[in-house]
Amino acid sequence: MKSKTLQITLIYTIISIIMAVLCHKLFTTYFSPSEYPKLSLIKDILFILTTVLVFSFILSKNEKRSITIFEKLNKTNEEIKESNEKYDIVAKATSDTIWDWKIQEDSINWNKGIESVFGYNREEVGKTSKWWFDKIHPEDSIRMSIKLYSFIEQKTEKWQDQYRFRCADGTYKYVLDRGFLLKDEKGRAIRMIGAIQDITKQKEEEQRLKLLETVITQSKDSILITEANSSDGKIPKIVYVNPAFSSMSGYESGEIIGKSPNIFKGPKSDSEELKKLLRAIKNEEECLIETITYTKNQEEYWVRFSMIPIFSNEGVISHWISIQRDITDEKKLETEKEHLIRELTQNNKDLKQFSYITSHNLRAPLSNLIGLLNLMEDISLENDELKEILTGFTKSTHLLNETINDLVKVIIIKDNPSMQKEEVSLKEVFENVFSQLSFQIELHKPIIKLKFDKVPELITNKAYLESILLNLLTNSIKYKSENRKLKISITAEKIENKTILTFKDNGIGIDLERNRDKVFGLYQRFHNYPDSKGLGLYLVKSQVETMGGIISIESEVNKGTTFTITFKN
């Protein structure tokens, strides 16, 4: 503005001097010196009027020019204001983080996205590009910086890149950064404006899809994808097959895509299973079938075939995914297994029948033998050798009778997989057991602790439970330690949906490292006691399992043994 005023003043001064010189020349040329005084007033008036007119003309031109400039400035200001308003609206409406980088000054400004998206406070945000580059993941920083500065040097207008940007909490987000370059009249890059978009979810989804693709392509199961529907009532046409499908069926993807899986149907295919599959497709529901199908070379094989519908967000079916597994070997094993089960079942029946015949047929002659031996006790024999023979024969006969009785007990348990159950008082059961062992208890005086307050009653078979506890208590007394007082602890408790009986003693114990697999075996003995037959624990395990329970043992030599019996409520 000052330069404009100075310019006008200078122009006015020059014109005034020129007018003064012209007037002086005019008067000296056309008038005599004697007339100068008279004409001096006229000359001054004419000079003033002329300069006023010239000055008015100059001011008028300048005013018009000023008005034009003012109007242009107003228009420019309005455009800038409108542009800023649009920028503010876009910055508020978008979830992107917008940045404005003045390259020459290395000054960068961020919108509120740097706070809302990445969690930085306004005070934490730097004002230079260094702060920006420091937040880029070390693995991405060099690559991104080289690409950005190469872009600026090439002076192209648009740039974009993907990298990981560190948040305020130290985690990283995947971002897509787009920038637009502004240049001055000399073509120098002076400013760059960009927007950072958080694409973490897209990246995670992309990685998940790549993982799924890897799983599908590397899967040993055959996977195929079909269209949603079929117009001819068949299974919809195939749009994708994985390599395992080609390996299993013999068809390459190019040979099978666009065709219906009906081509795998053959003479031995199960028509009912295929109808079941078509009904499931019609009803848009998942289905699993097993049938015989055929390879490209018409070789038959068993396949387990599932069809799973895939729905869009609108709930409309878009595709079917089928997972197929060759179960030919499995079917062969299943056939062999069924055949083996039939044989084992028949053998078991035969053995059971043999056991019945043996036990029942031997009991009658044994009873006769025992009766005869009892009669012979009243006959006096003088021959000592004959007496010894009869004594051995009597002993062997009684042992054989005990063995037959043990066999009958086992048969009774094994032949009754389901027995009558009732509500049994544990206290009453133990009173019956103690009464049966009253002599042994009175003789050895063990310390017995019972704890049934949490489970006073149990729904089970009373006779079996008494037999189990009688055997365990008898073993504890029989195999007590001679070096310490016998202590026996019996507790019952409920844990979730199970009832647990724990029977613990401090007897001589069992070496489980050597005998764990034999503990509950038939006729297994672990101590050299004359009256030990190795039948008790076998009967205990059989009775527990018949009642639907589980028994386990923990034992250590010279420290004691713990039996844990678990029943489902």
Protein Blocks (a to p, Z undefined) as FASTA:
>chain_A
ZZmmmmmmmmmmmmmmmmmmmmmmmmmmmpcfklmmmmmmmmmmmmmmmmmmmmmmmmmm
mmmmmmmmmmmmmmmmmmmmmmmmmmmmmmmmpmcdcddddfklopacddfklmmmnopa
fklpccbfklmmmmpcfklmmmmmmmmmmmmmnopabdcdddddddfkopacdddddddd
dddfkopafbdcdddddfklmmmmmmmmmmmmmmmmmpmbdcddddfbdfklpacddfbd
cfklmmmnopafklmgopafklmpcfklcfklmmmmmmmmmnopacddddddddfkopac
dddddddddddfkopafbdcdddddfklmmmmmmmmmmmmmmmmmmmmmmmmmmmmmmmm
mmmmmmmmmmmmmmmmmpccfblklmmmmmmmmmmmmmmmmmmmmmmmmmmmmmmmbccd
ddddfklmmmmmmmmmmmmmmmnopacdddfklmmbccddfklmmmmmmmmmmmmmmmpc
fkbccddddddddehjaccdddddfbebpafklmmmmmmpghiafbdcfklgolmmmmmm
mmmmmnopacdddddehkbccddddddZZ
